[in-house]
Amino acid sequence: MAGFYYGVGGARFDGILSGMPVAAAFDCDVIVAGGGPAGSAASAWLARQGRSVKLFERDSFPRFHIGESLLASVNDALVAIGADDLVRRASFPEKWGATFMLADGRAERYADFGIAPGVRTPQTWQVPRADFDHLLLRHAASTGVDVHERHRIVDVAFDADGVTAAVTATEGDRHSVPVRARAIIDASGRGGLLSRKFGLRIDEPRLANIAVFSHYSGVPRQAGRRSGDIRIVSRGDLGWFWLIPISGDLMSVGVVLPRDTFQAKAVPDHESLLERVVAETPVVAALLSGARREWPVRVEKDFSFSSRAYAGDRWLLAGDAGSFLDPVFSTGVAIALESGVEAAQAVAAGLAAGDLSARRFEWFARRQRLRYLSFRRFVLGFYTPEFRDLFFSEDPPPHLFRALVSVFAGYWQPAFRTRCWVAVFFGLVRLQRWIRFAPSFRYHADRSRSDGESPAAARASHTVTPPHQR
């Protein structure tokens, strides 16, 4: 990359980063690219261990970001970085689980994190990401991290002794400055600083989906402690809606559609598209009948991907920089926080041992891949009719259902007994594909209800509740 670079003492160099003189001194132990949950978690953990960290974030916080629903497993990561009390005091809406519903209200399944084995702290939160991410970044700065907002890493060079990053301000003087460290953690999000550099991304063509969403006021909420829970509404085209209460007034409402379904909708604009799919989904139409849209409609490509490698000599990938999964089970922030902490722990151990090689980071890389594959199994399953038939079937075995809820709570590597029940469930899903021993819960928006019930009446009369909740 051609350009000007300022070295130690303000010396100016012409040329590409790989040809720059390398200063012997280090500016810090670790460079972190990105100030989202993964970058904030990684840098805060390292700073609390006495390591010097420079974090570079291209945006100015607070900034909008989708993905507002947390899982119970994030509590462990928040404790690890010392931010648990800070988040608890922020008064975000409490989340105790998730309610899964069919589009026409024939069935409902409530996943209460409190019933799941291995879930230590079942209560978590729904968060406006602008506020939550800003809170974590401020926390990282308070631990001693040298945070630079509106600064972007445009290139990275590696040598036998360290890492040199070319850092550019996103405003004002755009000249690049070299920053020298022993290692780098890439938490730059889906932009993927190192993933692009090394060609690591592996796309998931079976999960090429589009999300269309906005924020609404006046949406009714569930009663009691479930008032803060996410609601997920399954559509007959294998898409789904989310409804997330992110504050006392606002509800995040969005639909995720397979790309082919999205492209087949002949509508003039995204607002019309969202209105149409709401009207096609009786449960959502009923919930939004008295609501008011408060934000513009936004659209994001919700394409999932993994990575050919999650670590190498002196570098590691954390959060969306390594992989991204469809958000149906709200795994994004959980994966970001956990992988950020794990990347920090791996780097700290490597610094202590004097070994920052790819071989040293094999455990970290293997864990990231296994986590992705574990959640991917559920996500791919959810986009099949067989999975939904079994999940919404009446009277599921309590032990089997609790095992599924453990994973929904974010615990992707539960105890052996729980993993066995999960394996039984997926075995039944495969059997349903060929034998169809369970009732089908497929719903088509263009098929009117023969009994004339309203969506609200349908929900009241056909709600299916697990036996342990009766």
C-alpha positions in Angstrom: 0.0 0.0 0.0 1.6 3.2 -1.1 1.6 6.2 1.2 3.4 8.2 3.8 4.2 6.8 7.2 5.5 8.5 10.4 8.0 6.5 12.3 9.6 6.9 15.7 10.4 10.6 16.4 8.2 11.8 13.6 10.4 10.6 10.7 8.5 10.3 7.5 8.9 7.4 5.1 7.7 6.8 1.5 6.7 3.4 0.2 4.8 0.3 1.2 4.5 -1.0 4.8 6.5 -4.1 4.1 9.4 -2.0 3.0 9.4 0.3 6.0 12.3 0.4 8.5 11.2 -1.5 11.6 11.9 0.1 14.9 13.4 -2.0 17.6 11.2 -0.6 20.3 7.6 -1.8 20.8 4.8 0.7 21.2 2.8 -1.9 23.2 2.5 -5.6 23.8 -0.7 -6.2 21.8 -2.5 -4.3 19.1 -6.3 -4.8 19.0 -8.1 -3.9 15.8 -11.8 -3.0 16.5 -13.6 -1.7 19.5 -16.8 -3.8 19.4 -17.5 -6.4 22.1 -14.7 -8.8 20.9 -12.1 -6.0 20.8 -13.2 -4.4 24.1 -13.2 -7.8 25.9 -9.8 -8.8 24.6 -8.1 -5.5 25.4 -9.8 -5.2 28.8 -8.7 -8.7 29.9 -5.1 -8.1 28.8 -4.9 -4.7 30.5 -6.2 -6.2 33.7 -3.3 -8.7 33.5 -0.8 -5.8 33.2 -0.3 -5.9 29.5 0.0 -2.7 27.4 -2.6 -2.6 24.7 -3.4 -0.2 21.9 -7.0 -0.5 20.4 -7.9 1.2 17.1 -11.6 1.6 16.2 -12.5 3.3 12.9 -15.8 4.7 14.1 -16.7 7.1 16.9 -18.8 5.5 19.7 -21.7 5.3 20.3 -22.7 4.1 16.9 -25.6 2.0 15.7 -25.2 -1.8 15.4 -27.7 -4.6 15.0 -27.7 -7.7 17.3 -29.4 -6.6 20.5 -30.2 -9.9 22.3 -27.6 -11.5 24.7 -27.3 -15.1 25.8 -26.8 -16.3 29.4 -23.3 -17.4 28.6 -22.2 -13.7 28.2 -22.3 -13.4 32.0 -19.2 -15.5 32.3 -17.3 -13.3 29.9 -18.4 -10.1 31.6 -17.2 -11.4 34.9 -13.8 -12.3 33.3 -13.3 -8.7 32.2 -14.7 -7.1 35.3 -17.7 -5.5 33.5 -20.5 -7.6 35.1 -21.5 -5.0 37.7 -21.2 -2.2 35.1 -23.7 -3.9 32.8 -26.0 -4.8 35.6 -26.2 -1.1 36.7 -27.0 0.0 33.2 -30.7 -1.0 33.6 -31.0 -2.8 30.3 -34.2 -4.9 29.9 -33.8 -8.2 31.6 -33.9 -11.3 29.5 -34.7 -14.8 30.9 -35.2 -16.7 27.7 -36.8 -16.8 24.3 -40.3 -17.4 23.0 -40.6 -19.3 19.7 -43.9 -19.0 17.9 -45.5 -20.2 14.6 -46.6 -17.5 12.2 -50.3 -18.4 12.6 -50.2 -18.9 16.4 -50.9 -22.6 16.4 -47.9 -23.4 18.7 -45.5 -21.6 21.0 -42.4 -22.9 22.7 -40.8 -21.0 25.6 -37.1 -21.6 26.2 -36.5 -20.5 29.8 -32.8 -20.4 30.5 -33.5 -21.1 34.2 -34.5 -24.8 33.4 -31.3 -25.6 31.5 -28.6 -27.7 33.0 -25.2 -26.1 33.3 -26.5 -22.5 33.0 -25.0 -20.7 36.0 -26.7 -17.3 35.7 -29.8 -17.6 33.5 -30.8 -13.9 33.5 -29.2 -11.8 30.8 -30.2 -8.6 28.9 -31.6 -7.0 25.8 -29.3 -4.1 24.8 -29.3 -1.2 22.4 -25.9 -2.0 20.9 -24.8 1.6 20.6 -25.1 2.0 24.4 -23.8 -1.5 25.2 -20.7 -1.4 22.9 -19.9 2.1 24.1 -20.1 1.0 27.7 -17.7 -1.9 27.1 -15.2 0.3 25.2 -15.2 2.9 28.0 -14.6 0.0 30.4 -11.7 -1.1 28.4 -10.2 2.4 28.5 -10.7 2.5 32.3 -8.6 -0.7 32.7 -5.7 1.1 31.0 -6.2 0.3 27.3 -5.0 3.0 25.0 -8.2 3.5 22.9 -8.0 5.4 19.6 -11.4 6.0 18.0 -11.7 7.2 14.4 -8.5 5.3 13.6 -8.3 2.5 11.2 -5.6 -0.1 10.6 -5.1 -0.3 6.9 -2.3 -2.8 6.7 -0.3 -5.2 8.8 3.2 -6.6 8.4 4.7 -9.5 10.3 8.4 -10.3 11.0 10.3 -12.7 13.3 10.1 -10.3 16.2 6.8 -8.6 16.0 3.9 -6.9 14.2 3.8 -3.5 12.5 0.4 -1.9 11.8 -0.2 1.0 9.5 -2.8 3.2 11.3 -4.7 6.0 9.6 -7.0 8.6 11.1 -10.5 8.5 9.5 -10.7 12.3 9.7 -8.2 15.1 9.2 -4.6 14.0 8.4 -4.9 10.7 6.6 -1.2 9.9 6.7 -0.5 6.4 8.1 1.6 5.9 11.3 3.4 2.6 12.0 2.5 1.1 15.4 4.7 -1.8 16.6 3.7 -4.6 18.9 4.5 -8.2 19.7 1.1 -9.6 18.5 -2.3 -8.4 17.1 -5.8 -9.5 17.8 -8.1 -8.8 14.8 -11.6 -7.9 16.1 -12.4 -5.7 13.2 -15.8 -7.3 12.5 -17.2 -8.5 9.3 -14.7 -6.3 7.4 -12.1 -8.8 8.4 -8.7 -7.0 8.3 -6.6 -10.2 8.4 -9.2 -12.4 6.8 -9.0 -10.2 3.7 -5.3 -10.0 3.8 -4.8 -13.8 4.0 -7.9 -14.9 2.0 -9.3 -16.8 5.0 -13.1 -16.4 4.6 -15.3 -19.4 3.8 -18.9 -18.4 2.8 -21.9 -20.4 3.8 -24.1 -20.5 0.7 -26.9 -22.3 2.6 -27.1 -19.3 4.9 -27.3 -16.5 2.5 -30.1 -14.5 4.1 -31.2 -10.9 4.2 -32.4 -9.0 7.3 -34.9 -6.1 7.1 -35.6 -4.3 10.4 -36.6 -1.2 12.3 -37.6 0.0 15.8 -41.2 0.3 16.9 -43.0 1.8 19.9 -46.4 0.6 21.3 -45.7 -3.1 20.8 -47.4 -5.2 23.6 -45.0 -7.2 25.8 -45.4 -10.5 27.6 -46.4 -10.7 31.2 -44.1 -10.9 34.3 -40.4 -11.6 33.9 -40.9 -12.7 30.3 -41.6 -9.0 29.4 -38.0 -8.6 28.3 -37.6 -11.8 26.4 -37.1 -12.1 22.7 -39.9 -13.5 20.5 -39.0 -15.4 17.4 -41.8 -16.1 14.9 -41.3 -18.8 12.4 -42.5 -18.2 8.8 -43.6 -20.8 6.3 -41.0 -19.7 3.8 -38.3 -20.7 6.4 -37.7 -17.1 7.2 -38.4 -15.7 10.7 -39.2 -12.5 12.7 -37.5 -11.2 15.8 -39.1 -8.9 18.4 -36.6 -7.6 20.9 -37.6 -5.1 23.7 -34.4 -2.9 23.8 -35.8 -0.2 26.1 -38.9 0.7 28.0 -40.5 2.1 24.9 -38.8 0.6 21.9 -39.0 -2.9 20.3 -36.5 -4.0 17.6 -38.6 -5.8 15.0 -37.0 -7.5 12.0 -37.4 -10.3 9.5 -34.7 -12.6 8.1 -35.5 -14.0 4.7 -33.7 -16.5 2.5 -32.1 -14.5 -0.3 -34.3 -16.1 -3.0 -37.4 -15.2 -1.1 -36.2 -11.6 -0.6 -35.4 -11.2 -4.3 -38.8 -12.7 -5.3 -40.7 -10.0 -3.4 -41.8 -7.5 -6.0 -42.0 -4.4 -3.9 -40.7 -0.8 -4.7 -38.7 -0.2 -1.5 -37.6 -1.8 1.8 -40.4 -0.1 3.8 -43.0 -1.7 1.6 -41.2 -5.1 1.9 -41.3 -5.0 5.7 -45.0 -4.0 5.7 -45.8 -6.8 3.3 -44.1 -9.5 5.3 -45.6 -8.2 8.5 -49.1 -8.5 6.9 -48.3 -12.0 5.8 -47.4 -13.1 9.3 -50.6 -13.1 11.5 -48.9 -13.2 14.9 -46.6 -10.3 14.0 -49.4 -8.3 12.3 -51.5 -8.6 15.5 -48.6 -7.5 17.7 -47.8 -4.4 15.5 -51.5 -3.5 14.9 -51.2 -0.5 17.3 -47.5 0.1 17.0 -45.7 3.0 15.4 -42.4 2.7 13.5 -39.8 5.1 15.0 -36.8 4.4 12.9 -36.0 4.1 9.2 -36.1 0.6 7.8 -32.7 -0.9 7.5 -31.4 -3.8 5.4 -28.3 -6.0 6.1 -26.9 -8.9 4.2 -27.0 -11.6 6.8 -24.5 -13.9 5.0 -22.8 -16.4 7.3 -19.1 -17.3 7.0 -16.3 -19.1 8.8 -12.5 -19.0 8.4 -9.8 -21.3 7.1 -7.7 -20.3 10.1 -8.4 -18.5 13.3 -4.8 -17.9 14.4 -1.3 -17.7 13.0 2.2 -16.5 14.0 1.5 -13.4 16.2 -2.2 -13.0 15.2 -5.6 -14.2 16.2 -9.1 -13.6 15.0 -12.0 -12.8 17.4 -15.7 -12.2 17.0 -17.0 -11.5 13.5 -13.5 -11.1 12.2 -13.3 -14.8 12.4 -16.8 -16.0 11.7 -20.4 -14.8 11.6 -23.6 -16.9 12.0 -27.2 -16.1 11.1 -28.7 -14.5 14.3 -31.7 -16.7 14.8 -30.2 -17.9 18.1 -28.6 -14.6 19.1 -25.1 -16.0 19.2 -23.3 -12.9 17.9 -22.4 -11.0 21.0 -21.8 -14.2 23.0 -19.3 -15.5 20.4 -17.7 -12.0 20.3 -17.2 -11.7 24.0 -16.1 -15.3 24.6 -13.7 -15.4 21.7 -12.3 -12.0 22.7 -11.5 -13.3 26.2 -10.0 -16.5 24.8 -7.9 -14.6 22.3 -6.5 -12.4 25.2 -5.8 -15.5 27.3 -4.0 -17.2 24.4 -1.9 -14.1 23.7 -1.1 -13.6 27.4 0.1 -17.2 27.8 2.1 -16.9 24.6 3.8 -13.7 25.8 4.6 -15.3 29.1 6.1 -18.4 27.4 7.9 -16.3 24.7 6.1 -18.2 22.0 3.5 -16.5 19.8 3.5 -19.1 17.0 0.5 -20.6 15.2 1.3 -23.9 17.0 1.0 -22.2 20.4 -2.5 -20.9 19.4 -3.8 -24.3 18.1 -6.1 -24.7 21.1 -7.6 -21.3 20.6 -8.2 -21.9 16.9 -9.7 -25.3 17.5 -12.1 -23.9 20.1 -13.3 -21.2 17.7 -14.0 -23.7 15.0 -15.8 -26.1 17.3 -18.0 -23.3 18.7 -18.9 -22.2 15.2 -19.8 -25.7 14.1 -21.8 -26.4 17.2 -24.0 -23.3 16.7 -24.0 -23.8 12.9 -25.7 -27.2 13.4 -28.6 -25.5 15.1 -28.9 -22.7 12.7 -28.8 -24.9 9.6 -31.4 -27.1 11.3 -33.7 -24.2 12.0 -34.0 -23.5 8.3 -35.4 -26.9 7.6 -39.1 -27.9 8.0 -38.1 -31.1 9.9 -36.3 -29.2 12.7 -39.3 -26.9 13.2 -41.8 -29.8 13.1 -39.9 -31.5 16.0 -39.2 -28.3 17.9 -42.9 -27.2 17.9 -44.3 -30.7 18.5 -46.5 -31.1 21.6 -45.1 -32.6 24.8 -41.4 -32.9 24.1 -39.5 -35.1 26.5 -38.4 -32.6 29.3 -34.8 -33.8 29.4 -34.5 -33.3 25.6 -36.0 -29.9 25.7 -33.8 -28.7 28.6 -30.8 -29.9 26.7 -31.7 -27.7 23.7 -32.3 -24.8 26.0 -28.7 -25.2 27.3 -27.4 -24.5 23.8 -29.9 -21.7 23.2 -28.5 -20.1 26.4 -25.1 -20.1 24.8 -23.5 -23.2 26.3 -22.3 -24.8 23.1 -20.2 -27.5 24.9 -22.4 -28.7 27.7 -22.1 -31.8 29.8 -21.9 -35.3 28.2 -25.5 -36.2 29.2 -26.8 -32.9 27.7 -24.9 -33.5 24.5 -26.5 -37.0 24.2 -29.9 -35.5 24.4 -29.0 -33.0 21.7 -27.8 -35.9 19.5 -31.1 -37.7 20.1 -33.0 -34.6 18.9 -31.0 -34.3 15.7 -31.4 -38.0 15.1 -35.2 -37.5 15.3 -34.9 -34.5 12.9 -33.2 -36.7 10.3 -35.9 -39.4 10.8 -38.6 -36.8 10.4 -37.2 -35.9 7.0 -37.9 -39.4 5.7 -40.8 -40.8 7.8 -42.7 -37.7 9.0 -43.8 -39.3 12.2 -44.5 -35.9 13.9 -47.2 -33.4 12.8 -46.2 -30.8 10.3 -46.4 -27.2 11.4 -45.9 -25.6 8.0 -47.8 -22.4 7.4 -48.3 -20.6 4.1 -49.2 -16.9 4.1 -51.5 -17.2 1.1 -53.6 -19.8 2.8 -56.4 -18.3 4.8 -57.5 -19.9 8.1 -60.5 -22.2 7.6 -61.9 -21.7 11.0 -62.1 -17.9 10.8 -60.1 -17.4 14.1 -58.2 -14.2 14.5 -54.4 -14.6 15.1 -54.8 -13.6 18.8 -57.5 -16.2 19.3 -55.4 -18.8 17.6 -52.5 -18.1 19.9 -54.7 -18.3 23.0 -56.4 -21.6 22.0 -53.4 -23.4 20.4 -50.4 -22.5 22.5 -48.2 -25.5 23.3 -46.4 -25.4 26.6 -43.7 -27.8 27.7 -44.9 -30.2 30.5 -42.4 -28.8 33.1 -44.0 -25.3 32.7 -47.6 -26.4 33.2 
